[in-house]
Amino acid sequence: MKKLSVFGLMVIIMLSFTACAAGPNKLLKSENQEGKIAGFWQGLWHGIITPVTFVVSLFSETVNVYEVHNNGGWYNFGFILGVMIIFGGSSGGAGRMVYVRKKE
C-alpha cells in the first residue's frame, strides 16, 4: 500500500511540473509597440532583475517578468544566464559538498 501511495504522489508531482511548462510563443520575433525586439542583452537584464520584477508584477498588470516580444533563443539564453547570475547557478550546491576519505 505504501508503494502505491508513493507512486501516486510521484505521478501528481510530475503532472504538476508538466502543467507549469511553457507553451509556444506565438509572438516570437514580433515587434512591440515601439518596433523593438528584445535580444540577448535585454534578456540578460530581465534575468538579473527577475526578483524585483516578480514582486512588482504581483501588484501591477503593466509589468511582466518575461518579454514576449523577443528574438527567441538568444533572449532565452540571456534571461537564463541573468537568473543564474542572481541566484548563483549550480555553484552553491557544489561548494557545500564534503568529501570524506575512507580509511583502509
Backbone atoms as SQL, in Angstrom:
CREATE TABLE atoms (id INTEGER PRIMARY KEY, chain TEXT, resi INTEGER, resn TEXT, atom TEXT, x REAL, y REAL, z REAL);
INSERT INTO atoms VALUES
  (1, 'A', 1, 'MET', 'N', 0.827, -1.203, 0.000),
  (2, 'A', 1, 'MET', 'CA', 0.000, 0.000, 0.000),
  (3, 'A', 1, 'MET', 'C', 0.868, 1.263, 0.000),
  (4, 'A', 2, 'LYS', 'N', 2.001, 1.203, 0.732),
  (5, 'A', 2, 'LYS', 'CA', 2.880, 2.352, 0.833),
  (6, 'A', 2, 'LYS', 'C', 3.520, 2.661, -0.525),
  (7, 'A', 3, 'LYS', 'N', 3.903, 1.618, -1.279),
  (8, 'A', 3, 'LYS', 'CA', 4.493, 1.820, -2.595),
  (9, 'A', 3, 'LYS', 'C', 3.495, 2.467, -3.548),
  (10, 'A', 4, 'LEU', 'N', 2.246, 2.082, -3.451),
  (11, 'A', 4, 'LEU', 'CA', 1.205, 2.663, -4.296),
  (12, 'A', 4, 'LEU', 'C', 0.995, 4.138, -3.961),
  (13, 'A', 5, 'SER', 'N', 1.055, 4.482, -2.680),
  (14, 'A', 5, 'SER', 'CA', 0.910, 5.880, -2.261),
  (15, 'A', 5, 'SER', 'C', 2.073, 6.733, -2.769),
  (16, 'A', 6, 'VAL', 'N', 3.282, 6.194, -2.669),
  (17, 'A', 6, 'VAL', 'CA', 4.458, 6.914, -3.151),
  (18, 'A', 6, 'VAL', 'C', 4.373, 7.089, -4.664),
  (19, 'A', 7, 'PHE', 'N', 3.956, 6.050, -5.376),
  (20, 'A', 7, 'PHE', 'CA', 3.805, 6.131, -6.831),
  (21, 'A', 7, 'PHE', 'C', 2.752, 7.178, -7.196),
  (22, 'A', 8, 'GLY', 'N', 1.634, 7.177, -6.509),
  (23, 'A', 8, 'GLY', 'CA', 0.585, 8.165, -6.773),
  (24, 'A', 8, 'GLY', 'C', 1.055, 9.583, -6.512),
  (25, 'A', 9, 'LEU', 'N', 1.816, 9.773, -5.440),
  (26, 'A', 9, 'LEU', 'CA', 2.367, 11.088, -5.126),
  (27, 'A', 9, 'LEU', 'C', 3.339, 11.535, -6.210),
  (28, 'A', 10, 'MET', 'N', 4.175, 10.631, -6.699),
  (29, 'A', 10, 'MET', 'CA', 5.124, 10.961, -7.764),
  (30, 'A', 10, 'MET', 'C', 4.393, 11.341, -9.050),
  (31, 'A', 11, 'VAL', 'N', 3.310, 10.651, -9.377),
  (32, 'A', 11, 'VAL', 'CA', 2.526, 10.986, -10.574),
  (33, 'A', 11, 'VAL', 'C', 1.921, 12.376, -10.437),
  (34, 'A', 12, 'ILE', 'N', 1.415, 12.699, -9.280),
  (35, 'A', 12, 'ILE', 'CA', 0.828, 14.028, -9.053),
  (36, 'A', 12, 'ILE', 'C', 1.893, 15.113, -9.168),
  (37, 'A', 13, 'ILE', 'N', 3.070, 14.866, -8.610),
  (38, 'A', 13, 'ILE', 'CA', 4.157, 15.846, -8.709),
  (39, 'A', 13, 'ILE', 'C', 4.575, 16.035, -10.163),
  (40, 'A', 14, 'MET', 'N', 4.715, 14.946, -10.914),
  (41, 'A', 14, 'MET', 'CA', 5.112, 15.052, -12.321),
  (42, 'A', 14, 'MET', 'C', 4.055, 15.790, -13.139),
  (43, 'A', 15, 'LEU', 'N', 2.799, 15.530, -12.889),
  (44, 'A', 15, 'LEU', 'CA', 1.729, 16.240, -13.598),
  (45, 'A', 15, 'LEU', 'C', 1.737, 17.724, -13.253),
  (46, 'A', 16, 'SER', 'N', 2.054, 18.041, -12.005),
  (47, 'A', 16, 'SER', 'CA', 2.143, 19.449, -11.612),
  (48, 'A', 16, 'SER', 'C', 3.268, 20.155, -12.348),
  (49, 'A', 17, 'PHE', 'N', 4.413, 19.477, -12.496),
  (50, 'A', 17, 'PHE', 'CA', 5.533, 20.074, -13.215),
  (51, 'A', 17, 'PHE', 'C', 5.218, 20.264, -14.696),
  (52, 'A', 18, 'THR', 'N', 4.540, 19.310, -15.299),
  (53, 'A', 18, 'THR', 'CA', 4.214, 19.456, -16.721),
  (54, 'A', 18, 'THR', 'C', 3.168, 20.547, -16.932),
  (55, 'A', 19, 'ALA', 'N', 2.352, 20.807, -15.943),
  (56, 'A', 19, 'ALA', 'CA', 1.375, 21.890, -16.068),
  (57, 'A', 19, 'ALA', 'C', 2.055, 23.246, -16.072),
  (58, 'A', 20, 'CYS', 'N', 3.253, 23.318, -15.505),
  (59, 'A', 20, 'CYS', 'CA', 3.998, 24.579, -15.459),
  (60, 'A', 20, 'CYS', 'C', 4.845, 24.814, -16.702),
  (61, 'A', 21, 'ALA', 'N', 4.888, 23.868, -17.614),
  (62, 'A', 21, 'ALA', 'CA', 5.725, 24.005, -18.807),
  (63, 'A', 21, 'ALA', 'C', 5.194, 25.127, -19.690),
  (64, 'A', 22, 'ALA', 'N', 6.126, 25.852, -20.264),
  (65, 'A', 22, 'ALA', 'CA', 5.747, 26.978, -21.121),
  (66, 'A', 22, 'ALA', 'C', 5.194, 26.476, -22.447),
  (67, 'A', 23, 'GLY', 'N', 4.234, 27.183, -22.963),
  (68, 'A', 23, 'GLY', 'CA', 3.668, 26.855, -24.260),
  (69, 'A', 23, 'GLY', 'C', 4.407, 27.571, -25.369),
  (70, 'A', 24, 'PRO', 'N', 3.967, 27.400, -26.601),
  (71, 'A', 24, 'PRO', 'CA', 4.641, 28.055, -27.721),
  (72, 'A', 24, 'PRO', 'C', 4.451, 29.565, -27.691),
  (73, 'A', 25, 'ASN', 'N', 5.461, 30.278, -28.124),
  (74, 'A', 25, 'ASN', 'CA', 5.403, 31.734, -28.168),
  (75, 'A', 25, 'ASN', 'C', 4.948, 32.151, -29.551),
  (76, 'A', 26, 'LYS', 'N', 3.685, 32.489, -29.679),
  (77, 'A', 26, 'LYS', 'CA', 3.141, 32.882, -30.974),
  (78, 'A', 26, 'LYS', 'C', 3.634, 34.254, -31.410),
  (79, 'A', 27, 'LEU', 'N', 4.178, 35.027, -30.475),
  (80, 'A', 27, 'LEU', 'CA', 4.659, 36.365, -30.791),
  (81, 'A', 27, 'LEU', 'C', 6.162, 36.383, -31.061),
  (82, 'A', 28, 'LEU', 'N', 6.772, 35.199, -31.199),
  (83, 'A', 28, 'LEU', 'CA', 8.208, 35.110, -31.392),
  (84, 'A', 28, 'LEU', 'C', 8.651, 35.950, -32.582),
  (85, 'A', 29, 'LYS', 'N', 9.689, 36.707, -32.384),
  (86, 'A', 29, 'LYS', 'CA', 10.277, 37.594, -33.381),
  (87, 'A', 29, 'LYS', 'C', 9.303, 38.664, -33.860),
  (88, 'A', 30, 'SER', 'N', 8.376, 39.038, -32.999),
  (89, 'A', 30, 'SER', 'CA', 7.453, 40.119, -33.340),
  (90, 'A', 30, 'SER', 'C', 7.876, 41.380, -32.605),
  (91, 'A', 31, 'GLU', 'N', 7.546, 42.479, -33.144),
  (92, 'A', 31, 'GLU', 'CA', 7.939, 43.763, -32.572),
  (93, 'A', 31, 'GLU', 'C', 6.916, 44.238, -31.555),
  (94, 'A', 32, 'ASN', 'N', 7.388, 44.991, -30.573),
  (95, 'A', 32, 'ASN', 'CA', 6.467, 45.603, -29.619),
  (96, 'A', 32, 'ASN', 'C', 5.929, 46.918, -30.201),
  (97, 'A', 33, 'GLN', 'N', 5.276, 47.720, -29.399),
  (98, 'A', 33, 'GLN', 'CA', 4.656, 48.952, -29.891),
  (99, 'A', 33, 'GLN', 'C', 5.679, 49.942, -30.436),
  (100, 'A', 34, 'GLU', 'N', 6.904, 49.884, -29.940),
  (101, 'A', 34, 'GLU', 'CA', 7.944, 50.814, -30.392),
  (102, 'A', 34, 'GLU', 'C', 8.758, 50.248, -31.537),
  (103, 'A', 35, 'GLY', 'N', 8.418, 49.059, -32.046),
  (104, 'A', 35, 'GLY', 'CA', 9.136, 48.449, -33.156),
  (105, 'A', 35, 'GLY', 'C', 10.411, 47.740, -32.751),
  (106, 'A', 36, 'LYS', 'N', 10.564, 47.397, -31.477),
  (107, 'A', 36, 'LYS', 'CA', 11.790, 46.765, -30.989),
  (108, 'A', 36, 'LYS', 'C', 11.550, 45.298, -30.652),
  (109, 'A', 37, 'ILE', 'N', 12.606, 44.512, -30.821),
  (110, 'A', 37, 'ILE', 'CA', 12.596, 43.101, -30.444),
  (111, 'A', 37, 'ILE', 'C', 13.677, 42.910, -29.388),
  (112, 'A', 38, 'ALA', 'N', 13.324, 42.266, -28.271),
  (113, 'A', 38, 'ALA', 'CA', 14.288, 42.052, -27.192),
  (114, 'A', 38, 'ALA', 'C', 15.290, 40.983, -27.603),
  (115, 'A', 39, 'GLY', 'N', 16.576, 41.252, -27.386),
  (116, 'A', 39, 'GLY', 'CA', 17.648, 40.331, -27.730),
  (117, 'A', 39, 'GLY', 'C', 18.369, 39.820, -26.498),
  (118, 'A', 40, 'PHE', 'N', 19.621, 39.393, -26.714),
  (119, 'A', 40, 'PHE', 'CA', 20.417, 38.803, -25.632),
  (120, 'A', 40, 'PHE', 'C', 20.593, 39.752, -24.455),
  (121, 'A', 41, 'TRP', 'N', 20.986, 40.988, -24.716),
  (122, 'A', 41, 'TRP', 'CA', 21.295, 41.918, -23.628),
  (123, 'A', 41, 'TRP', 'C', 20.059, 42.266, -22.809),
  (124, 'A', 42, 'GLN', 'N', 18.926, 42.424, -23.469),
  (125, 'A', 42, 'GLN', 'CA', 17.696, 42.672, -22.701),
  (126, 'A', 42, 'GLN', 'C', 17.296, 41.430, -21.923),
  (127, 'A', 43, 'GLY', 'N', 17.517, 40.250, -22.493),
  (128, 'A', 43, 'GLY', 'CA', 17.234, 39.015, -21.767),
  (129, 'A', 43, 'GLY', 'C', 18.099, 38.883, -20.528),
  (130, 'A', 44, 'LEU', 'N', 19.383, 39.243, -20.670),
  (131, 'A', 44, 'LEU', 'CA', 20.290, 39.209, -19.525),
  (132, 'A', 44, 'LEU', 'C', 19.820, 40.168, -18.439),
  (133, 'A', 45, 'TRP', 'N', 19.464, 41.373, -18.837),
  (134, 'A', 45, 'TRP', 'CA', 18.987, 42.370, -17.875),
  (135, 'A', 45, 'TRP', 'C', 17.691, 41.921, -17.209),
  (136, 'A', 46, 'HIS', 'N', 16.760, 41.376, -17.987),
  (137, 'A', 46, 'HIS', 'CA', 15.490, 40.916, -17.419),
  (138, 'A', 46, 'HIS', 'C', 15.722, 39.753, -16.454),
  (139, 'A', 47, 'GLY', 'N', 16.701, 38.894, -16.742),
  (140, 'A', 47, 'GLY', 'CA', 17.028, 37.809, -15.824),
  (141, 'A', 47, 'GLY', 'C', 17.604, 38.315, -14.521),
  (142, 'A', 48, 'ILE', 'N', 18.449, 39.347, -14.613),
  (143, 'A', 48, 'ILE', 'CA', 19.071, 39.902, -13.402),
  (144, 'A', 48, 'ILE', 'C', 18.035, 40.578, -12.512),
  (145, 'A', 49, 'ILE', 'N', 17.074, 41.267, -13.103),
  (146, 'A', 49, 'ILE', 'CA', 16.080, 41.989, -12.295),
  (147, 'A', 49, 'ILE', 'C', 14.830, 41.156, -12.017),
  (148, 'A', 50, 'THR', 'N', 14.878, 39.850, -12.268),
  (149, 'A', 50, 'THR', 'CA', 13.717, 38.981, -12.067),
  (150, 'A', 50, 'THR', 'C', 13.116, 39.062, -10.664),
  (151, 'A', 51, 'PRO', 'N', 13.893, 39.016, -9.578),
  (152, 'A', 51, 'PRO', 'CA', 13.261, 39.062, -8.245),
  (153, 'A', 51, 'PRO', 'C', 12.437, 40.334, -8.026),
  (154, 'A', 52, 'VAL', 'N', 12.976, 41.469, -8.429),
  (155, 'A', 52, 'VAL', 'CA', 12.252, 42.738, -8.254),
  (156, 'A', 52, 'VAL', 'C', 11.038, 42.784, -9.173),
  (157, 'A', 53, 'THR', 'N', 11.240, 42.374, -10.425),
  (158, 'A', 53, 'THR', 'CA', 10.145, 42.401, -11.397),
  (159, 'A', 53, 'THR', 'C', 8.993, 41.501, -10.965),
  (160, 'A', 54, 'PHE', 'N', 9.327, 40.343, -10.388),
  (161, 'A', 54, 'PHE', 'CA', 8.275, 39.433, -9.943),
  (162, 'A', 54, 'PHE', 'C', 7.411, 40.066, -8.865),
  (163, 'A', 55, 'VAL', 'N', 8.040, 40.692, -7.894),
  (164, 'A', 55, 'VAL', 'CA', 7.279, 41.332, -6.808),
  (165, 'A', 55, 'VAL', 'C', 6.410, 42.464, -7.364),
  (166, 'A', 56, 'VAL', 'N', 6.975, 43.281, -8.251),
  (167, 'A', 56, 'VAL', 'CA', 6.208, 44.389, -8.834),
  (168, 'A', 56, 'VAL', 'C', 5.052, 43.855, -9.673),
  (169, 'A', 57, 'SER', 'N', 5.288, 42.737, -10.398),
  (170, 'A', 57, 'SER', 'CA', 4.234, 42.186, -11.264),
  (171, 'A', 57, 'SER', 'C', 3.039, 41.656, -10.475),
  (172, 'A', 58, 'LEU', 'N', 3.237, 41.358, -9.198),
  (173, 'A', 58, 'LEU', 'CA', 2.119, 40.906, -8.375),
  (174, 'A', 58, 'LEU', 'C', 1.110, 42.027, -8.109),
  (175, 'A', 59, 'PHE', 'N', 1.589, 43.278, -8.151),
  (176, 'A', 59, 'PHE', 'CA', 0.739, 44.413, -7.824),
  (177, 'A', 59, 'PHE', 'C', 0.401, 45.294, -9.027),
  (178, 'A', 60, 'SER', 'N', 1.024, 45.034, -10.163),
  (179, 'A', 60, 'SER', 'CA', 0.792, 45.854, -11.350),
  (180, 'A', 60, 'SER', 'C', 0.551, 44.959, -12.566),
  (181, 'A', 61, 'GLU', 'N', -0.478, 45.274, -13.322),
  (182, 'A', 61, 'GLU', 'CA', -0.770, 44.485, -14.512),
  (183, 'A', 61, 'GLU', 'C', 0.043, 44.940, -15.721),
  (184, 'A', 62, 'THR', 'N', 0.750, 46.034, -15.611),
  (185, 'A', 62, 'THR', 'CA', 1.536, 46.529, -16.743),
  (186, 'A', 62, 'THR', 'C', 2.978, 46.031, -16.730),
  (187, 'A', 63, 'VAL', 'N', 3.383, 45.304, -15.691),
  (188, 'A', 63, 'VAL', 'CA', 4.748, 44.801, -15.581),
  (189, 'A', 63, 'VAL', 'C', 4.733, 43.288, -15.755),
  (190, 'A', 64, 'ASN', 'N', 5.591, 42.783, -16.662),
  (191, 'A', 64, 'ASN', 'CA', 5.729, 41.347, -16.894),
  (192, 'A', 64, 'ASN', 'C', 7.142, 40.916, -16.539),
  (193, 'A', 65, 'VAL', 'N', 7.285, 39.676, -16.107),
  (194, 'A', 65, 'VAL', 'CA', 8.598, 39.141, -15.769),
  (195, 'A', 65, 'VAL', 'C', 9.377, 38.830, -17.043),
  (196, 'A', 66, 'TYR', 'N', 8.708, 38.376, -18.077),
  (197, 'A', 66, 'TYR', 'CA', 9.339, 37.884, -19.298),
  (198, 'A', 66, 'TYR', 'C', 8.832, 38.694, -20.488),
  (199, 'A', 67, 'GLU', 'N', 9.730, 39.107, -21.359),
  (200, 'A', 67, 'GLU', 'CA', 9.359, 39.883, -22.549),
  (201, 'A', 67, 'GLU', 'C', 8.905, 38.929, -23.657),
  (202, 'A', 68, 'VAL', 'N', 7.637, 39.025, -24.065),
  (203, 'A', 68, 'VAL', 'CA', 7.148, 38.131, -25.112),
  (204, 'A', 68, 'VAL', 'C', 7.597, 38.559, -26.501),
  (205, 'A', 69, 'HIS', 'N', 7.960, 39.798, -26.682),
  (206, 'A', 69, 'HIS', 'CA', 8.453, 40.278, -27.976),
  (207, 'A', 69, 'HIS', 'C', 9.976, 40.123, -27.994),
  (208, 'A', 70, 'ASN', 'N', 10.435, 38.872, -28.218),
  (209, 'A', 70, 'ASN', 'CA', 11.869, 38.599, -28.169),
  (210, 'A', 70, 'ASN', 'C', 12.322, 37.883, -29.432),
  (211, 'A', 71, 'ASN', 'N', 13.631, 37.743, -29.595),
  (212, 'A', 71, 'ASN', 'CA', 14.169, 37.120, -30.792),
  (213, 'A', 71, 'ASN', 'C', 14.421, 35.632, -30.629),
  (214, 'A', 72, 'GLY', 'N', 13.879, 35.031, -29.601),
  (215, 'A', 72, 'GLY', 'CA', 13.960, 33.581, -29.458),
  (216, 'A', 72, 'GLY', 'C', 15.093, 33.115, -28.572),
  (217, 'A', 73, 'GLY', 'N', 15.957, 32.272, -29.142),
  (218, 'A', 73, 'GLY', 'CA', 16.996, 31.598, -28.385),
  (219, 'A', 73, 'GLY', 'C', 17.962, 32.513, -27.665),
  (220, 'A', 74, 'TRP', 'N', 18.390, 33.593, -28.309),
  (221, 'A', 74, 'TRP', 'CA', 19.350, 34.486, -27.666),
  (222, 'A', 74, 'TRP', 'C', 18.741, 35.213, -26.471),
  (223, 'A', 75, 'TYR', 'N', 17.486, 35.620, -26.585),
  (224, 'A', 75, 'TYR', 'CA', 16.828, 36.251, -25.439),
  (225, 'A', 75, 'TYR', 'C', 16.713, 35.244, -24.299),
  (226, 'A', 76, 'ASN', 'N', 16.279, 34.027, -24.624),
  (227, 'A', 76, 'ASN', 'CA', 16.137, 32.992, -23.598),
  (228, 'A', 76, 'ASN', 'C', 17.468, 32.690, -22.923),
  (229, 'A', 77, 'PHE', 'N', 18.559, 32.611, -23.710),
  (230, 'A', 77, 'PHE', 'CA', 19.882, 32.354, -23.148),
  (231, 'A', 77, 'PHE', 'C', 20.289, 33.480, -22.197),
  (232, 'A', 78, 'GLY', 'N', 20.085, 34.712, -22.613),
  (233, 'A', 78, 'GLY', 'CA', 20.415, 35.848, -21.757),
  (234, 'A', 78, 'GLY', 'C', 19.585, 35.868, -20.489),
  (235, 'A', 79, 'PHE', 'N', 18.300, 35.548, -20.617),
  (236, 'A', 79, 'PHE', 'CA', 17.403, 35.535, -19.460),
  (237, 'A', 79, 'PHE', 'C', 17.857, 34.485, -18.444),
  (238, 'A', 80, 'ILE', 'N', 18.126, 33.273, -18.913),
  (239, 'A', 80, 'ILE', 'CA', 18.559, 32.203, -18.015),
  (240, 'A', 80, 'ILE', 'C', 19.912, 32.530, -17.400),
  (241, 'A', 81, 'LEU', 'N', 20.820, 33.097, -18.190),
  (242, 'A', 81, 'LEU', 'CA', 22.117, 33.495, -17.670),
  (243, 'A', 81, 'LEU', 'C', 21.971, 34.560, -16.579),
  (244, 'A', 82, 'GLY', 'N', 21.087, 35.520, -16.784),
  (245, 'A', 82, 'GLY', 'CA', 20.834, 36.548, -15.777),
  (246, 'A', 82, 'GLY', 'C', 20.242, 35.973, -14.505),
  (247, 'A', 83, 'VAL', 'N', 19.320, 35.029, -14.643),
  (248, 'A', 83, 'VAL', 'CA', 18.735, 34.383, -13.465),
  (249, 'A', 83, 'VAL', 'C', 19.812, 33.597, -12.720),
  (250, 'A', 84, 'MET', 'N', 20.697, 32.927, -13.469),
  (251, 'A', 84, 'MET', 'CA', 21.771, 32.168, -12.826),
  (252, 'A', 84, 'MET', 'C', 22.750, 33.089, -12.110),
  (253, 'A', 85, 'ILE', 'N', 22.996, 34.263, -12.659),
  (254, 'A', 85, 'ILE', 'CA', 23.884, 35.221, -12.003),
  (255, 'A', 85, 'ILE', 'C', 23.301, 35.636, -10.654),
  (256, 'A', 86, 'ILE', 'N', 22.021, 35.922, -10.621),
  (257, 'A', 86, 'ILE', 'CA', 21.375, 36.375, -9.390),
  (258, 'A', 86, 'ILE', 'C', 21.239, 35.256, -8.361),
  (259, 'A', 87, 'PHE', 'N', 20.780, 34.085, -8.798),
  (260, 'A', 87, 'PHE', 'CA', 20.512, 33.005, -7.851),
  (261, 'A', 87, 'PHE', 'C', 21.679, 32.050, -7.671),
  (262, 'A', 88, 'GLY', 'N', 22.822, 32.321, -8.284),
  (263, 'A', 88, 'GLY', 'CA', 24.026, 31.545, -8.019),
  (264, 'A', 88, 'GLY', 'C', 24.230, 30.324, -8.881),
  (265, 'A', 89, 'GLY', 'N', 23.345, 30.041, -9.801),
  (266, 'A', 89, 'GLY', 'CA', 23.535, 28.866, -10.653),
  (267, 'A', 89, 'GLY', 'C', 23.635, 27.597, -9.839),
  (268, 'A', 90, 'SER', 'N', 24.480, 26.689, -10.273),
  (269, 'A', 90, 'SER', 'CA', 24.634, 25.426, -9.547),
  (270, 'A', 90, 'SER', 'C', 25.885, 25.407, -8.688),
  (271, 'A', 91, 'SER', 'N', 26.635, 26.488, -8.655),
  (272, 'A', 91, 'SER', 'CA', 27.877, 26.501, -7.891),
  (273, 'A', 91, 'SER', 'C', 27.641, 26.474, -6.383),
  (274, 'A', 92, 'GLY', 'N', 26.503, 26.942, -5.931),
  (275, 'A', 92, 'GLY', 'CA', 26.220, 26.946, -4.500),
  (276, 'A', 92, 'GLY', 'C', 26.127, 25.547, -3.927),
  (277, 'A', 93, 'GLY', 'N', 25.525, 24.631, -4.649),
  (278, 'A', 93, 'GLY', 'CA', 25.420, 23.259, -4.176),
  (279, 'A', 93, 'GLY', 'C', 26.752, 22.548, -4.188),
  (280, 'A', 94, 'ALA', 'N', 27.566, 22.807, -5.196),
  (281, 'A', 94, 'ALA', 'CA', 28.869, 22.159, -5.286),
  (282, 'A', 94, 'ALA', 'C', 29.818, 22.690, -4.222),
  (283, 'A', 95, 'GLY', 'N', 29.659, 23.918, -3.824),
  (284, 'A', 95, 'GLY', 'CA', 30.533, 24.499, -2.815),
  (285, 'A', 95, 'GLY', 'C', 30.312, 23.916, -1.432),
  (286, 'A', 96, 'ARG', 'N', 29.174, 23.340, -1.184),
  (287, 'A', 96, 'ARG', 'CA', 28.869, 22.787, 0.132),
  (288, 'A', 96, 'ARG', 'C', 29.169, 21.293, 0.242),
  (289, 'A', 97, 'MET', 'N', 29.627, 20.688, -0.850),
  (290, 'A', 97, 'MET', 'CA', 29.896, 19.252, -0.817),
  (291, 'A', 97, 'MET', 'C', 31.076, 18.954, 0.098),
  (292, 'A', 98, 'VAL', 'N', 30.976, 17.882, 0.824),
  (293, 'A', 98, 'VAL', 'CA', 32.039, 17.460, 1.727),
  (294, 'A', 98, 'VAL', 'C', 32.543, 16.111, 1.247),
  (295, 'A', 99, 'TYR', 'N', 33.810, 16.030, 1.013),
  (296, 'A', 99, 'TYR', 'CA', 34.417, 14.776, 0.580),
  (297, 'A', 99, 'TYR', 'C', 35.040, 14.103, 1.795),
  (298, 'A', 100, 'VAL', 'N', 34.702, 12.855, 1.964),
  (299, 'A', 100, 'VAL', 'CA', 35.204, 12.087, 3.103),
  (300, 'A', 100, 'VAL', 'C', 36.067, 10.963, 2.549),
  (301, 'A', 101, 'ARG', 'N', 37.278, 10.856, 3.080),
  (302, 'A', 101, 'ARG', 'CA', 38.162, 9.786, 2.665),
  (303, 'A', 101, 'ARG', 'C', 37.859, 8.538, 3.490),
  (304, 'A', 102, 'LYS', 'N', 37.825, 7.421, 2.810),
  (305, 'A', 102, 'LYS', 'CA', 37.606, 6.166, 3.506),
  (306, 'A', 102, 'LYS', 'C', 38.932, 5.674, 4.077),
  (307, 'A', 103, 'LYS', 'N', 38.868, 5.190, 5.295),
  (308, 'A', 103, 'LYS', 'CA', 40.064, 4.612, 5.916),
  (309, 'A', 103, 'LYS', 'C', 40.184, 3.169, 5.484),
  (310, 'A', 104, 'GLU', 'N', 41.394, 2.825, 5.093),
  (311, 'A', 104, 'GLU', 'CA', 41.601, 1.435, 4.645),
  (312, 'A', 104, 'GLU', 'C', 42.390, 0.663, 5.645);
